[in-house]
Amino acid sequence: MPDTAFADPDAGLSPAELAARHGLGFAGTRPSLVSYARQLWAYRHFITAYANARVSASFSLTRLGRLWQVLTPLTNAAVYYLIFGVVLATRHSIPNFIAYLCTGLFIFLFTQTVAQAGVVSITGNMGLIRALHFPRACLPIAISLIELQNIGASMVVLTGIVLITGEPLTLEWLLIIPALALQMVFNAGLAMGLARLGSKVTDLKQIIPFVMRTWMYASGVFYSSALFAQHLPKWAAVAVEANPMLVYIELIRHAMLENVPLSSSVPHLWLLAAFWSLVVGIGGYVYFWRGEQEYGRG
């Protein structure tokens, strides 16, 4: 009789059966959505460290360092105030135009910078992608975290501007936190979606600045959203009022400013904010995940 005590349990199994028995799979295959989410959570420290390193590196060669996180939006606000507030005299039609302008500009830049950096987050990190194994969504998510740090610094400055220009500090300011949280989810989804598009169409990075500039003019950053209803056909005005950037900007303005003109009721704005956060956040994640096995090839 053969000695079964030392018999090989894998003897006679096909390669496919051996792989299934030992939990092996094909290299480079796309994980399930749930597994991919678990991988991202496991790499959360990598995402945080990468984001912090990028922030430090971006200011390491400048004399003022992280002070540029504050000076950049302030400089932009000063330029746009000169053009729209002084030259075009928009300030006369909006109460506390300085705070109104700065709020819209700071909140829009939060998303604009994520979009511009997200579109090259794959193509600009090919060396890292080919050298290390990690979920590629770590890169656009890290971009969102970088800009979350920047908007934190900007909100400190914005708070000072709003208070200095005579706005009271109220409990409604607490609504800034959930509004920025919804915008953060929106930004992360946008960054992931643009990251995949940018990896397929490398010329997209040349187009995105023009897209963002047009989006800014359609978001009521410099003037009241009431102008859309006055000068656009009804269907176009409705479409512009559903613009996610206009929604996030108006939520922050409503929280920080009194007597601010809004495109629609506050509950409707919150519904739209949650809608865009879920649609773009989940949609961008799924769209990016579907191309996971493609990144780094070619």
Beta strands, then each sheet from edge to edge (+ up, - down):
end
